[in-house]
């Protein structure tokens, strides 16, 4: 059975490679980053709950290009496979920028719909998110809207996929596409904004707690500057309370 699970892991890694190769051939500027994240869901009853994620995104040494993201929301559980959410997000720049710095800080209103299912027996989560973005730079403000599509799969290393996964090692794979659907001139003047491909090795301590560490490849399509590929080391905690 472990050999079968490793075959699934190989399938995930192959898919990740296919996603990354076009980005590697396009990107012109490579930088490095390190992110930490906490993703939390709390269920109040059969229909209502809340979610919140807090992320600190830093450069190679945690003191440059640093950003704090806070994103709370309300969940409505349509059924045991689908969840609708509404929330707010904000970002804070936590390091001093140079005089000509153009870092965007923003406030967002967001809506999302999550569908959980399986493909070839592998559990897959699909997330569709829309964002209304209130952007602020040192010399201007702007309003833009963005659409995002995200999928994520968690595969246990040493147990069958058909069994409930309560504890043990797992491998995850996820990818997210970003599209500027309104006022793309405020960002990169393109419909396509960015892609984030990610894989990790994690441990599930119980039904409530996961801890994982992995690699994220973030490809950013730029307008007036070279396209950027960021190589990110990430540590993430998932809680379900």
Secondary structure as UniProt FT lines:
FT   HELIX           2..26
FT   STRAND          29..43
FT   STRAND          48..59
FT   TURN            60..61
FT   STRAND          67..77
FT   STRAND          82..93
FT   TURN            99..100
FT   STRAND          105..119
FT   TURN            120..121
FT   STRAND          122..137
FT   TURN            138..139
FT   STRAND          140..156
FT   TURN            161..162
FT   STRAND          168..182
FT   HELIX           184..186
FT   TURN            187..188
FT   STRAND          192..204
FT   STRAND          209..220
FT   STRAND          228..240
//
